């Protein structure tokens, strides 16, 4: 899991790959009831910088019209409540004024997304670590369109890492591992040529011509 730490001593652990999970440094869950509160919290963590309330509302509820402002207020109240109930002072993490909402500038945010991206290289060992961190597509269960582009970008990066890992395992004669990585890649993209090549090589080495 990743850690968010602020200059005020606030710490919170957050996973965004897969379903959103947030916990305080003491292990208490941050409960965010409803998809709107979860989406708002995730958007703030991903973007960090303060943004206008109107922009955030339009991102999360593009079809709500004037009602998006009320949805934002309700979601923000739920986020603050969830943080407080987990023993995390909301004002220690959130930077809120009458016009903008964001994460405090002094906060040191270390997201699982950042851990994942930091391991995306052609180095097979780092690629192995990257796929271990990928517990699912970004914010599974939240269908808000504002996450779609980032979700697709990270998904493509994960698939590329699987291709690197599959090829390396094959070179290392780890046929079971190579097949597993190739199968996982083909489940996501049946047209990936690298995965088919690995599977052909695996079956060739085990003598399964069929």
Secondary structure as UniProt FT lines:
FT   STRAND          2..5
FT   TURN            7..8
FT   STRAND          11..15
FT   STRAND          21..24
FT   TURN            25..26
FT   HELIX           35..47
FT   STRAND          51..52
FT   HELIX           53..60
FT   TURN            62..63
FT   TURN            65..66
FT   HELIX           67..85
FT   TURN            86..87
FT   HELIX           90..93
FT   STRAND          94..96
FT   STRAND          100..103
FT   TURN            105..106
FT   STRAND          108..110
FT   HELIX           112..118
FT   HELIX           124..133
FT   TURN            139..141
FT   HELIX           145..147
FT   HELIX           148..171
FT   TURN            172..173
FT   HELIX           175..188
FT   TURN            190..191
FT   HELIX           193..206
//
